[in-house]
């Protein structure tokens, strides 16, 4: 029995050694498979795992930053490991860990797993991991340590506290623990105080752009300090790109002034640089963002605002809430003075929303299915003498394309009925102040007389639609298939 037990131990050890030998390393990143995944994530205290697809563009963009982060951690002799899994080859692992898109990053920490929520630049990855594995704020005991801390990072927040039990110090450490995007440091060293001209009890944000450093003013309270860090850590005019998108749209500032500019034509130097002085006045309320219109990937943003490249340079303001309200200046003027007045008028509630609208086609009523745009919608759909069924569609929507021939047949069926109108509107290019569309296709029935609105959620067949119209908008039961279609379209809209 003793010999058998000894042999079992030896076999287990040999198996482990064999398994460890099979863990390949590419650019400092461990390559995981179903054979070594469990052992690597359990053996190492901290492992960040990227589930990727070789064909994924976002994964390709992340790869060099991921490798750079692995190199930085290795140079710091960190215990944190970076690993990756080809989810197209290791589908069982991907399914087990709920991977639904690429890249998906999961952080394995002492046997538990959490979603990675940081950025996709090397510095972002290292900062996020450092926050999750170490103290919320690094102790800066010497001037040399402080200098290195500032040199190694684009943005840092330093608290100057001797009494770590004070309310201000506790608030500072709470914010340090809550904000993963940026590294925090704390010091009680007098030489560090002198070096950075800081007083005890103060908080300073250092950055390698704009003003260089900013002192927090007022009493150090958690919410106020957090808002200060999140606003002051962003450039006065943020360049929109894949890496900054998450911070721009995921931040706490929901009002964004967007500058659509051409780098090729020198617009950034001409308009974005002068705008920085204006941005200082509004940075806690409005985020200034520059978008390079020359990039093909940014054309969808121009389309969202109903803009063409010929209109660049231009500015638009958007309020990021459910209705995504947009605002357009009356003049095409990007001077600092005009931009400042435009933003102030918005904050004062003096501006009306800018609603997108296509030009009304001359033949909009030629076919049985009438074409609506923002300017003729109310005149047609809210005609109290008629029942009107409107399809709100998106040109890219698959379910809308499937419905199109059926809807044309429906229009044909009622073309001679002067009390019924069948109509459609491209809801991606036309907006209404009184109606917000969140999924495609959306069908709404406007009753004659009182213009009461009934949502159609029934089957998308000619028979069901005709019966609904003939009944004057009696709401049919929603089928499971239609509910699934609606969810699918909502998901497709979110992805786009």
C-alpha positions, -999 to +999 in steps of 0.1 A: +000+000+000+029+024+008+045+017-025+013+022-043+007+055-026+043+066-034+038+057-071+006+077-072+023+108-058+051+104-084+026+100-112+008+131-101+040+152-099+051+140-133+017+149-147+020+184-133+055+189-146+044+177-180+014+200-179+036+230-169+060+223-197+032+225-222+023+261-213+036+281-242+045+317-239+040+343-267+053+378-262+053+373-225+017+360-225+008+325-214-011+305-240-039+285-223-059+255-235-084+232-218-055+210-207-036+237-187-062+263-180-073+251-146-038+245-133-025+279-144-054+299-130-053+279-097-015+278-093-009+315-098-025+340-074-034+365-101-041+358-138-057+380-163-071+359-192-081+372-226-105+351-246-100+362-283-107+352-319-079+354-344-101+372-370-114+399-345-101+434-353-104+446-317-084+416-305-057+424-331-056+460-318-053+448-282-025+422-288+005+446-288-009+465-258-015+432-240+021+421-247+034+455-236+015+452-203+029+417-197+064+430-203+059+459-179+046+435-152+076+412-157+100+441-154+084+450-121+088+414-110+051+413-104+033+380-095+005+389-120+004+368-151-013+376-184-027+348-204-048+343-235-072+317-249-081+312-286-119+309-280-125+296-315-102+266-308-111+263-271-149+266-274-156+246-243-135+270-222-153+300-238-187+285-231-178+276-195-168+312-188-197+329-206-178+344-234-203+361-258-180+385-277-143+393-284-122+401-267-135+391-233-111+395-204-115+378-170-094+383-139-087+352-118-078+362-082-072+337-055-096+312-069-124+337-078-131+353-111-143+388-120-148+407-152-121+430-164-135+466-166-104+486-174-091+502-206-072+485-235-039+504-234-010+488-217-009+515-189-046+510-183-042+473-180-013+476-156-031+502-135-063+482-132-044+451-122-023+470-097-054+484-081-070+449-078-039+433-063-024+459-041-032+487-017-055+514-032-028+540-029+010+535-032+031+547-003+055+573-016+082+574+011+109+594-008+112+621-035+127+595-058+097+572-053+073+600-061+093+611-092+093+576-105+055+572-098+048+604-118+072+594-146+057+559-150+021+571-155+002+595-177-021+605-148-017+600-111-035+613-080-014+620-049-027+626-014-006+645+011-017+631+045+002+626+077-028+615+097-043+585+079-072+583+103-085+618+094-118+620+076-101+636+046-075+608+044-103+581+047-122+598+019-091+600-003-084+562+002-121+554-005-119+572-038-085+555-046-102+521-040-132+530-061-115+545-092-096+518-111-086+539-141-058+558-125-031+551-099-032+568-065-002+576-043-001+589-007+028+604+013+037+619+046+073+628+036+082+665+041+106+665+012+079+653-011+057+681+002+083+707-006+091+691-041+055+695-052+046+726-032+018+708-014+003+713+021-007+685+044-043+675+038-042+684+001-048+663-030-030+669-063-037+654-097-006+652-120-009+647-157+014+647-187-008+671-207-027+704-204-020+721-171+004+694-158-010+694-123-043+705-106-049+710-069-082+698-055-100+727-038-123+726-008-129+699+018-119+664+008-152+646+005-156+613-013-181+623-040-166+657-047-131+642-050-142+614-073-159+639-096-127+660-096-105+630-105-128+618-133-131+652-149-096+666-144-080+633-156-095+638-191-078+661-216-096+694-221-104+683-256-104+645-258-095+628-291-121+602-298-107+568-307-111+531-298-091+535-266-108+567-253-144+557-263-150+538-230-139+567-209-158+592-230-192+575-231-188+556-198-179+586-178-201+606-154-203+637-177-232+631-200-231+663-220-206+661-249-196+689-273-183+671-304-159+687-328-160+670-362-126+679-377-103+669-405-067+662-395-056+662-431-068+698-435-053+710-403-086+715-385-073+702-351-047+730-349-071+756-361-101+747-339-094+720-313-064+739-297-082+772-292-112+753-278-091+742-248-094+776-232-132+774-235-133+738-222-118+749-189-149+769-181-172+739-185-152+708-177-174+697-148-205+699-170-196+694-206-169+671-221-152+685-253-144+658-278-126+659-312-135+634-339-113+629-370-138+628-399-110+615-422-112+580-406-136+556-422-146+541-389-161+575-378-185+578-407-212+561-387-210+589-361-215+615-388-245+595-401-260+594-366-260+632-365-273+634-401-241+649-413-220+646-445-182+650-447-187+682-467-201+698-436-168+693-417-155+713-397-186+714-375-198+710-339-227+692-324-238+688-287-254+657-274-270+649-240-264+612-233-297+601-217-325+579-231-336+602-258-300+611-269-310+648-274-289+665-301-282+702-305-269+721-336-255+757-336-275+782-357-242+793-374-213+774-388-189+792-365-162+774-345-146+805-329-140+802-292-164+830-285-193+814-304-186+780-290-186+793-255-220+811-260-235+779-276-225+757-247-237+783-221-270+786-239-274+748-237-267+748-200-291+776-195-319+756-213-322+781-241-316+756-270-342+735-288-333+700-298-321+694-333-342+667-349-329+648-380-350+649-411-345+638-447-357+660-475-393+652-485-392+632-518-414+647-545-430+613-550-435+605-513-472+596-519-469+579-553-467+543-540-493+525-519-469+527-489-464+564-482-430+578-474-427+599-442-400+622-430-399+644-399-414+674-418-446+657-431-451+631-403-476+650-382-496+661-412-500+625-424-499+603-393-520+626-371-547+632-397-579+628-376-599+617-406-578+586-412-564+555-395-526+554-401-502+525-397-466+535-397-435+513-399-404+528-383-375+510-399-337+510-402-321+504-436-296+479-421-322+459-401-327+423-413-362+420-399-372+453-416-360+438-450-381+407-444-412+428-436-408+451-466-426+429-493-454+421-468-458+458-460-459+466-497-487+441-501-505+457-471-503+491-488-517+476-520-546+461-501-557+495-487-546+518-515-582+526-525-594+531-489-595+568-483-598+563-446-566+542-442-529+552-448-501+527-448-467+545-443-431+540-434-403+562-421-365+557-418-361+563-381-323+564-383-325+596-405-357+612-391-365+621-355-397+632-338-400+652-307-430+633-295-420+597-305-387+579-296-379+547-314-356+522-297-360+490-318-366+480-354-391+475-370-415+494-347-451+496-359-475+522-345-512+527-354-526+562-351-563+561-347-586+585-365-605+609-343-584+612-312-550+601-327-546+575-300-515+555-306-515+516-305-483+496-307-485+466-330-468+436-315-485+408-335-474+384-362-458+401-392-480+384-418-503+401-444-533+385-428-526+395-393-516+431-402-547+435-424-570+422-397-554+447-372-559+477-395-595+466-404-603+463-366-593+499-361-562+490-341-574+462-318-542+450-303-534+413-311-515+390-288-478+391-291-463+358-304-431+344-289-415+346-323-422+384-325-408+389-290-376+371-300-374+392-332-378+424-312-350+414-288-328+405-317-333+438-333-327+457-301-294+438-297-285+446-333-291+483-327-270+483-296-241+465-314-242+492-341 
